[in-house]
Amino acid sequence: YISTDYVLTVRELQLETGCKDYAPLNVYGQSKLDGELAVSGLLSKYFIVRIAWVFGLNGNNFIKDVKVGANHDKLTVVNDQIGTPTYTFDLARLLVDMIETDKYGYYHA
């Protein structure tokens, strides 16, 4: 199940503890938490992979926005967020590697 870091608070992410100490940050985080709980409640073997700030060759993302900003004299971005960018190619490779093992559980990619 692909989930998000939005099911946890920023402090919990920094400490990397309290994997099941949930505090969804918004409705999106709550909906992903509901999915996590459904998967972990119904199955004995599962992978739950939390991702954030996904970027890659296709689609819009923060990395591409910053490159667009290179054409301007001034670039303004938020400075009150902490994130862990996830490259789509790395995520795909991780998921393939995971399904070839029996190391089930929660992962932060």
C-alpha positions in Angstrom: 0.0 0.0 0.0 1.4 3.4 -1.0 0.9 5.9 1.8 2.2 9.2 2.9 4.2 10.9 5.6 1.0 13.0 6.2 -0.2 10.3 8.6 2.4 11.4 11.1 3.5 14.7 12.6 6.7 16.4 11.5 8.3 15.7 14.9 7.5 11.9 14.6 9.1 11.9 11.2 12.3 13.6 12.4 12.6 11.1 15.3 11.6 8.1 13.1 9.8 6.6 16.0 6.1 6.0 16.8 5.5 4.4 13.5 1.9 3.7 14.6 1.5 6.9 16.7 -0.7 8.6 14.2 -1.6 12.3 13.9 -2.8 12.9 10.4 -2.0 16.4 9.2 -5.1 16.9 7.0 -8.0 15.1 5.3 -5.5 13.5 2.8 -3.4 12.2 5.6 -6.5 10.8 7.3 -7.7 9.0 4.2 -4.2 7.4 3.7 -4.2 6.4 7.4 -7.6 4.8 6.9 -6.1 2.8 4.0 -3.1 1.7 6.1 -5.4 0.6 8.9 -7.6 -1.4 6.4 -4.5 -3.1 4.9 -2.8 -3.9 8.2 -6.1 -5.0 9.8 -7.1 -7.4 7.0 -3.8 -8.9 6.0 -1.1 -10.6 7.9 1.5 -10.0 5.2 1.7 -6.5 3.8 4.0 -3.7 2.7 3.0 -0.2 3.6 5.4 2.3 2.0 5.2 6.0 3.0 6.4 8.4 0.4 6.5 12.2 0.1 7.4 14.9 -2.4 7.5 12.6 -5.4 9.4 13.8 -8.4 10.5 12.3 -11.7 10.8 12.8 -15.4 7.1 13.1 -16.0 4.4 15.4 -14.5 4.7 18.5 -12.4 6.8 18.6 -9.2 8.8 20.8 -7.0 12.1 20.1 -8.6 10.8 21.1 -12.0 9.3 24.3 -10.5 12.7 25.3 -9.1 14.3 24.8 -12.5 11.6 27.1 -14.0 12.5 29.6 -11.4 16.1 29.7 -12.8 14.8 31.9 -15.5 13.9 34.6 -13.0 15.9 37.1 -11.0 14.2 36.0 -7.8 12.8 32.6 -6.7 10.4 32.5 -3.8 9.5 29.2 -2.1 8.1 28.1 1.2 10.6 27.7 4.0 8.4 26.3 6.7 8.2 22.7 5.4 10.3 19.6 6.0 10.2 16.9 3.4 11.9 13.8 2.0 11.9 13.9 -1.8 11.2 10.6 -3.4 12.5 10.0 -6.9 10.1 7.9 -9.0 12.8 5.7 -10.4 14.2 4.9 -6.9 10.7 4.2 -5.6 9.9 1.8 -8.5 13.1 -0.1 -7.9 12.4 -0.3 -4.1 8.9 -1.7 -4.7 10.2 -4.4 -7.1 12.9 -5.3 -4.6 10.4 -5.4 -1.7 7.9 -7.8 -3.4 10.7 -10.2 -4.0 11.2 -10.6 -0.2 9.2 -11.6 2.8 10.3 -8.5 4.9 6.8 -7.3 5.4 5.8 -4.2 7.4 6.0 -0.4 7.3 8.6 1.5 5.3 9.5 5.2 4.8 10.9 5.6 1.3 
